[in-house]
Structure formats: C-alpha cells, structure tokens
Amino acid sequence: MLEETQDTEEIIERVAALDIGKAEVVCCTRVPREGSPGRRMQEVVTYPTMTRSLLGMCDHLRCLGVTRVVMEATSDYVRREGA
C-alpha cells in the first residue's frame, strides 16, 4: 500500500546526469539561463572514458557551477573488497 511521505520538493539549480558506458560517458547538463528567470540551458556532450577526458569533463562541470551529479550505468562499476 502506498503511503504519503513528508518529503519536500528540492529543485537543483545546476545539475548534470551521466550515462556511463565502457568506452564513453554521455553528460547532460542543465543550468539556469542568465538573464531569463525560469528558463534553462541544456548541453549534452559525449566524453571518452580516458582519464584526461574525464578530468576535462569534471573541470567543465565545475566551471558551470554544477552542484549535483547523478549517474546511470548498466554494469558493475563499484568493486567491493574480497569480490
């Protein structure tokens, strides 16, 4: 049975979503449009999964002021000790 929660809505102003694959990462970024309250800008960029490219992606997200990143992956990217 569904029950009502006490959650409150939170809007993340500067956010990125990553779709992680073996050879590439697709990064969708959404930020406010300067000078247009309530409007958003969106950018979708594909990065190779090489260290230099991923560091460049991180720098770009920092420059855009991104404060939250979410990811989607279809493989096991988290390795546990002893596994």
C-alpha positions as CSV (number, residue, x, y, z in Angstrom):
1,M,0.0,0.0,0.0
2,L,1.3,3.5,-0.9
3,E,1.8,5.9,2.0
4,E,2.2,9.6,1.9
5,T,5.7,10.8,2.8
6,Q,6.9,14.0,4.4
7,D,9.4,14.7,1.6
8,T,9.7,18.3,0.4
9,E,10.5,19.1,-3.2
10,E,14.0,20.3,-3.8
11,I,15.0,21.9,-7.1
12,I,18.6,21.6,-8.0
13,E,19.6,24.7,-10.0
14,R,22.8,23.3,-11.6
15,V,22.7,19.6,-12.3
16,A,24.4,17.0,-14.5
17,A,23.3,13.5,-15.4
18,L,25.9,10.9,-16.6
19,D,25.2,7.8,-18.7
20,I,28.3,5.7,-18.1
21,G,29.4,3.1,-20.7
22,K,32.6,1.2,-21.1
23,A,34.1,3.5,-23.8
24,E,32.2,6.8,-23.3
25,V,30.3,8.9,-20.8
26,V,27.3,10.9,-22.1
27,C,26.9,14.0,-19.9
28,C,23.7,16.1,-19.9
29,T,24.0,19.4,-18.0
30,R,21.1,21.8,-17.1
31,V,21.8,25.2,-15.7
32,P,19.7,28.5,-15.4
33,R,19.7,30.7,-18.5
34,E,21.3,34.0,-17.5
35,G,19.0,37.0,-18.0
36,S,15.9,34.8,-18.4
37,P,14.4,33.9,-15.0
38,G,12.7,30.5,-15.1
39,R,14.5,29.4,-18.3
40,R,17.1,26.7,-18.5
41,M,20.0,25.9,-20.8
42,Q,20.9,22.3,-21.6
43,E,24.0,20.7,-23.1
44,V,24.7,17.1,-24.0
45,V,28.4,16.1,-24.5
46,T,30.0,12.7,-25.0
47,Y,33.4,12.1,-23.4
48,P,35.8,9.2,-23.9
49,T,36.4,7.2,-20.7
50,M,40.1,8.1,-20.7
51,T,41.4,9.9,-17.6
52,R,42.3,13.1,-19.4
53,S,38.8,13.4,-20.9
54,L,37.1,12.7,-17.6
55,L,39.2,15.3,-15.8
56,G,38.2,17.7,-18.6
57,M,34.5,16.9,-18.0
58,C,34.9,17.5,-14.3
59,D,36.6,20.9,-14.9
60,H,33.7,21.8,-17.3
61,L,31.1,20.9,-14.7
62,R,32.9,23.0,-12.0
63,C,33.1,26.0,-14.4
64,L,29.3,25.7,-14.9
65,G,28.8,25.6,-11.1
66,V,27.2,22.1,-11.1
67,T,26.3,21.1,-7.6
68,R,24.7,17.7,-8.1
69,V,25.7,14.8,-10.5
70,V,23.6,11.7,-10.9
71,M,24.7,8.6,-12.9
72,E,23.2,5.6,-14.7
73,A,25.2,2.6,-15.5
74,T,24.3,-0.9,-16.6
75,S,27.4,-2.7,-15.4
76,D,29.1,-3.3,-12.0
77,Y,31.4,-0.2,-11.6
78,V,31.7,-0.5,-7.8
79,R,34.2,-3.0,-6.7
80,R,33.9,-4.5,-3.2
81,E,36.9,-5.8,-1.2
82,G,37.1,-9.6,-1.5
83,A,34.8,-9.7,-4.5
